Amino acid sequence: MNSGDALGAMEAQYIRIHHRHEPKENQCTSALVKHIRAPVPLVWSLVKRFDQPQQYKPFVSRCVVKGDLGIGSVREVNVKSGLPATTSTERLELLDDKEHILGIRIVGGDHRLRNYSSIVTVHPKVIDGRPGTLVIESFVVDIPEGNSQDDTCYFVEALIRCNLKSLADVSERMAVQDQTEPIDQ
């Protein structure tokens, strides 16, 4: 397991509880951690929007949802150029507003991420004495023929790291705006 930030006892415990993937021999798995200087409700409001991943995922240009945004809903995502894909079809597997858990499975698309499943959890974390958020994203995916386990994990981790950095940037910018708005009124 890998991390975007230092992995502590609390992070390890959350991973053990919520990020249980059972990889097969031809699969790789990992978990990445990001600390965000914004409160949980703000960060979760972005993460849980299955219908609007482009709010913080920089490689998503468009998203169309089929279904009522409940478990089993499917989204068709258009991917920006620069990646080895143009579309991804993803199904909502888990959405727990109370525990702040989102689970997604890729069910199609013109890419090599087969049997990809991810879990994102959002947890409160005090950062520099202020309410912050710990985000953990884990995944399991098939290793494509001709690729190594290391290459596959590295590629997926790089995408997730970029998404988590963007989530932090967007959330922290929104948090600062929320803090300054009452002063401007």
Contacts in CASP RR format, 6 or more apart in sequence:
PFRMAT RR
TARGET T0000
AUTHOR 0000-0000-0000
METHOD contacts of the structure
MODEL  1
MNSGDALGAMEAQYIRIHHRHEPKENQCTSALVKHIRAPVPLVWSLVKRF
DQPQQYKPFVSRCVVKGDLGIGSVREVNVKSGLPATTSTERLELLDDKEH
ILGIRIVGGDHRLRNYSSIVTVHPKVIDGRPGTLVIESFVVDIPEGNSQD
DTCYFVEALIRCNLKSLADVSERMAVQDQTEPIDQ
1 7 0 8 1.000
1 15 0 8 1.000
1 29 0 8 1.000
1 30 0 8 1.000
1 31 0 8 1.000
1 138 0 8 1.000
2 30 0 8 1.000
2 31 0 8 1.000
2 32 0 8 1.000
2 153 0 8 1.000
2 157 0 8 1.000
3 11 0 8 1.000
3 31 0 8 1.000
3 32 0 8 1.000
3 33 0 8 1.000
4 32 0 8 1.000
4 33 0 8 1.000
4 34 0 8 1.000
4 161 0 8 1.000
4 164 0 8 1.000
5 33 0 8 1.000
5 34 0 8 1.000
5 35 0 8 1.000
6 33 0 8 1.000
7 33 0 8 1.000
10 123 0 8 1.000
10 125 0 8 1.000
10 134 0 8 1.000
11 33 0 8 1.000
11 134 0 8 1.000
11 136 0 8 1.000
14 121 0 8 1.000
14 123 0 8 1.000
14 134 0 8 1.000
14 136 0 8 1.000
15 31 0 8 1.000
15 136 0 8 1.000
15 138 0 8 1.000
18 99 0 8 1.000
18 101 0 8 1.000
18 119 0 8 1.000
18 121 0 8 1.000
18 136 0 8 1.000
19 31 0 8 1.000
19 119 0 8 1.000
19 121 0 8 1.000
19 136 0 8 1.000
19 138 0 8 1.000
21 29 0 8 1.000
21 117 0 8 1.000
21 119 0 8 1.000
21 138 0 8 1.000
21 139 0 8 1.000
21 140 0 8 1.000
22 140 0 8 1.000
23 29 0 8 1.000
23 140 0 8 1.000
26 142 0 8 1.000
26 143 0 8 1.000
27 115 0 8 1.000
27 140 0 8 1.000
27 141 0 8 1.000
27 142 0 8 1.000
27 143 0 8 1.000
28 140 0 8 1.000
28 141 0 8 1.000
28 143 0 8 1.000
28 149 0 8 1.000
28 152 0 8 1.000
28 153 0 8 1.000
28 156 0 8 1.000
29 138 0 8 1.000
29 139 0 8 1.000
29 140 0 8 1.000
29 141 0 8 1.000
29 153 0 8 1.000
30 138 0 8 1.000
30 139 0 8 1.000
30 153 0 8 1.000
30 156 0 8 1.000
30 157 0 8 1.000
31 136 0 8 1.000
31 137 0 8 1.000
31 138 0 8 1.000
31 139 0 8 1.000
32 136 0 8 1.000
32 137 0 8 1.000
32 138 0 8 1.000
32 157 0 8 1.000
32 160 0 8 1.000
32 161 0 8 1.000
32 164 0 8 1.000
33 134 0 8 1.000
33 135 0 8 1.000
33 136 0 8 1.000
34 134 0 8 1.000
34 135 0 8 1.000
34 136 0 8 1.000
34 137 0 8 1.000
34 164 0 8 1.000
34 165 0 8 1.000
34 167 0 8 1.000
34 168 0 8 1.000
35 125 0 8 1.000
35 127 0 8 1.000
35 132 0 8 1.000
35 133 0 8 1.000
35 134 0 8 1.000
35 135 0 8 1.000
35 168 0 8 1.000
36 43 0 8 1.000
36 127 0 8 1.000
36 132 0 8 1.000
36 133 0 8 1.000
36 134 0 8 1.000
36 135 0 8 1.000
36 167 0 8 1.000
36 168 0 8 1.000
36 171 0 8 1.000
36 172 0 8 1.000
37 127 0 8 1.000
37 128 0 8 1.000
37 130 0 8 1.000
37 132 0 8 1.000
37 168 0 8 1.000
37 172 0 8 1.000
37 175 0 8 1.000
38 132 0 8 1.000
38 133 0 8 1.000
38 168 0 8 1.000
38 171 0 8 1.000
38 172 0 8 1.000
38 174 0 8 1.000
38 175 0 8 1.000
39 124 0 8 1.000
39 131 0 8 1.000
39 132 0 8 1.000
39 133 0 8 1.000
39 175 0 8 1.000
40 100 0 8 1.000
40 122 0 8 1.000
40 123 0 8 1.000
40 124 0 8 1.000
40 131 0 8 1.000
40 132 0 8 1.000
40 133 0 8 1.000
42 133 0 8 1.000
42 171 0 8 1.000
42 174 0 8 1.000
42 175 0 8 1.000
42 178 0 8 1.000
43 122 0 8 1.000
43 132 0 8 1.000
43 133 0 8 1.000
43 135 0 8 1.000
43 167 0 8 1.000
43 171 0 8 1.000
44 97 0 8 1.000
44 100 0 8 1.000
44 122 0 8 1.000
44 133 0 8 1.000
46 55 0 8 1.000
46 56 0 8 1.000
46 167 0 8 1.000
46 170 0 8 1.000
46 171 0 8 1.000
47 56 0 8 1.000
47 100 0 8 1.000
47 102 0 8 1.000
47 120 0 8 1.000
47 122 0 8 1.000
47 135 0 8 1.000
47 167 0 8 1.000
48 95 0 8 1.000
48 97 0 8 1.000
48 100 0 8 1.000
48 102 0 8 1.000
49 55 0 8 1.000
50 65 0 8 1.000
50 69 0 8 1.000
50 70 0 8 1.000
50 73 0 8 1.000
50 75 0 8 1.000
50 92 0 8 1.000
50 95 0 8 1.000
50 102 0 8 1.000
50 104 0 8 1.000
51 63 0 8 1.000
51 65 0 8 1.000
51 69 0 8 1.000
51 75 0 8 1.000
52 63 0 8 1.000
53 60 0 8 1.000
53 63 0 8 1.000
53 75 0 8 1.000
53 77 0 8 1.000
54 60 0 8 1.000
54 61 0 8 1.000
54 62 0 8 1.000
54 63 0 8 1.000
55 170 0 8 1.000
56 163 0 8 1.000
56 166 0 8 1.000
56 167 0 8 1.000
56 170 0 8 1.000
56 171 0 8 1.000
57 163 0 8 1.000
57 166 0 8 1.000
58 80 0 8 1.000
58 162 0 8 1.000
58 163 0 8 1.000
58 166 0 8 1.000
59 79 0 8 1.000
59 80 0 8 1.000
59 83 0 8 1.000
59 159 0 8 1.000
59 162 0 8 1.000
59 163 0 8 1.000
60 77 0 8 1.000
60 78 0 8 1.000
60 79 0 8 1.000
60 80 0 8 1.000
61 78 0 8 1.000
61 79 0 8 1.000
61 80 0 8 1.000
62 77 0 8 1.000
62 78 0 8 1.000
63 75 0 8 1.000
63 76 0 8 1.000
63 77 0 8 1.000
63 78 0 8 1.000
64 75 0 8 1.000
64 76 0 8 1.000
65 73 0 8 1.000
65 74 0 8 1.000
65 75 0 8 1.000
65 76 0 8 1.000
66 73 0 8 1.000
66 74 0 8 1.000
66 75 0 8 1.000
66 76 0 8 1.000
67 73 0 8 1.000
67 74 0 8 1.000
69 92 0 8 1.000
70 92 0 8 1.000
70 95 0 8 1.000
71 92 0 8 1.000
71 93 0 8 1.000
71 94 0 8 1.000
71 95 0 8 1.000
72 91 0 8 1.000
72 92 0 8 1.000
72 93 0 8 1.000
73 91 0 8 1.000
73 92 0 8 1.000
74 89 0 8 1.000
74 90 0 8 1.000
74 91 0 8 1.000
74 92 0 8 1.000
74 107 0 8 1.000
75 89 0 8 1.000
75 90 0 8 1.000
75 91 0 8 1.000
75 92 0 8 1.000
76 87 0 8 1.000
76 88 0 8 1.000
76 89 0 8 1.000
77 87 0 8 1.000
77 88 0 8 1.000
77 89 0 8 1.000
77 90 0 8 1.000
78 86 0 8 1.000
78 87 0 8 1.000
79 85 0 8 1.000
79 86 0 8 1.000
79 87 0 8 1.000
79 88 0 8 1.000
79 111 0 8 1.000
83 111 0 8 1.000
83 159 0 8 1.000
84 111 0 8 1.000
84 112 0 8 1.000
85 109 0 8 1.000
85 110 0 8 1.000
85 111 0 8 1.000
85 113 0 8 1.000
86 110 0 8 1.000
87 109 0 8 1.000
87 110 0 8 1.000
87 111 0 8 1.000
88 106 0 8 1.000
88 108 0 8 1.000
88 109 0 8 1.000
88 111 0 8 1.000
88 113 0 8 1.000
89 106 0 8 1.000
89 107 0 8 1.000
89 108 0 8 1.000
89 109 0 8 1.000
90 104 0 8 1.000
90 105 0 8 1.000
90 106 0 8 1.000
90 107 0 8 1.000
90 108 0 8 1.000
91 104 0 8 1.000
91 105 0 8 1.000
91 106 0 8 1.000
91 107 0 8 1.000
92 102 0 8 1.000
92 103 0 8 1.000
92 104 0 8 1.000
93 103 0 8 1.000
93 104 0 8 1.000
93 105 0 8 1.000
93 117 0 8 1.000
94 101 0 8 1.000
94 102 0 8 1.000
94 103 0 8 1.000
94 119 0 8 1.000
95 101 0 8 1.000
95 102 0 8 1.000
95 103 0 8 1.000
96 102 0 8 1.000
99 121 0 8 1.000
100 121 0 8 1.000
100 122 0 8 1.000
100 123 0 8 1.000
101 119 0 8 1.000
101 120 0 8 1.000
101 121 0 8 1.000
101 122 0 8 1.000
102 119 0 8 1.000
102 120 0 8 1.000
102 121 0 8 1.000
103 117 0 8 1.000
103 118 0 8 1.000
103 119 0 8 1.000
103 120 0 8 1.000
104 117 0 8 1.000
104 118 0 8 1.000
104 120 0 8 1.000
105 116 0 8 1.000
105 117 0 8 1.000
105 118 0 8 1.000
106 113 0 8 1.000
106 114 0 8 1.000
106 115 0 8 1.000
106 116 0 8 1.000
106 117 0 8 1.000
112 144 0 8 1.000
112 147 0 8 1.000
113 141 0 8 1.000
113 142 0 8 1.000
113 156 0 8 1.000
114 141 0 8 1.000
114 142 0 8 1.000
114 144 0 8 1.000
115 140 0 8 1.000
115 141 0 8 1.000
115 142 0 8 1.000
116 139 0 8 1.000
116 140 0 8 1.000
116 141 0 8 1.000
116 142 0 8 1.000
116 156 0 8 1.000
117 139 0 8 1.000
117 140 0 8 1.000
117 141 0 8 1.000
118 137 0 8 1.000
118 138 0 8 1.000
118 139 0 8 1.000
118 160 0 8 1.000
119 137 0 8 1.000
119 138 0 8 1.000
119 139 0 8 1.000
120 135 0 8 1.000
120 136 0 8 1.000
120 137 0 8 1.000
121 135 0 8 1.000
121 136 0 8 1.000
122 133 0 8 1.000
122 134 0 8 1.000
122 135 0 8 1.000
123 133 0 8 1.000
123 134 0 8 1.000
123 135 0 8 1.000
123 136 0 8 1.000
124 131 0 8 1.000
124 132 0 8 1.000
124 133 0 8 1.000
124 134 0 8 1.000
125 132 0 8 1.000
125 133 0 8 1.000
125 134 0 8 1.000
126 132 0 8 1.000
133 171 0 8 1.000
135 164 0 8 1.000
135 167 0 8 1.000
137 160 0 8 1.000
137 163 0 8 1.000
137 164 0 8 1.000
139 156 0 8 1.000
139 160 0 8 1.000
141 152 0 8 1.000
141 156 0 8 1.000
143 149 0 8 1.000
143 152 0 8 1.000
144 152 0 8 1.000
END
